[in-house]
């Protein structure tokens, strides 16, 4: 048997469920949508940075000289980051080689060239008030290695 409840108490609850659903839905849905957008921006930046590092290493090892290789690698990074609208800064590309003799050429057969890219992605919808846009940046880094191999020479 159900306990007795006054009819007026039940009548006071009419119409509250849609309002509670909307308020609760907005409180939960807005941060969830923002999180999805922010994660998509970070993932896009990491994919662009990874592609830039891979292309920089490939372009460098296929160059004839160290200077032309560094220029081509720098240009490849600029194109890859600009495709995703990421800013380019000085010093965001580091090229290093392993397996070369001290003071030797990095483009000798058998060496491995490593390209490292450092960049930052700004979180979306952060206003440039009080420097918040500068503080709301996520650092992204990618590294790629490519071997130097010249046809006609032993690897």
C-alpha positions, 0 to 999 in steps of 0.5 A, a space after each residue: 500500500 502506498 503512503 498517503 501524500 497530499 495532492 498539493 505536494 505532487 502538484 508543486 513538482 509539475 514542469 521542473 524536469 525539463 528545466 533541470 534537464 536543460 540546466 544539467 545538460 548545459 552544465 555538463 555538455 558545454 565543458 565536454 564539447 570544449 574538451 573535444 574541440 581542444 583535444 582536436 586542436 592538440 591532435 591536429 597540431 601533433 600530427 602536423 608537427 610529426 609530419 614536419 619532423 619526418 619531412 625535414 629529416 627526409 629532405 635533409 638526407 636527400 640534399 647534396 650539401 649541409 647548407 642546402 639540406 638545412 635550407 630545404 628542411 627549414 622550408 619543409 617545416 614552414 610548409 607543414 606547420 603553415 598547413 595547420 596554421 601553426 606559428 613558426 618561431 626561431 629555433 623550433 627545428 633542431 637537426 642532429 646527426 649520429 654516426 658521423 666522425 667528429 667534425 665530419 659531414 652529416 651527409 656521409 653514408 651510414 649516418 642517421 639524421 634526427 629532426 626535432 620540431 618544437 611548437 605550441 598550440 593555442 587552446 581555442 576560444 581563449 581571449 587575449 585578455 590579461 595575457 590568457 592567450 599566452 598562458 593557454 598554450 600546449 607545447 608539442 614536440 615531434 622527432 623523426 630520424 632518417 638514414 643517409 644512403 647514397 646509391 652506389 655506396 655501401 650502407 
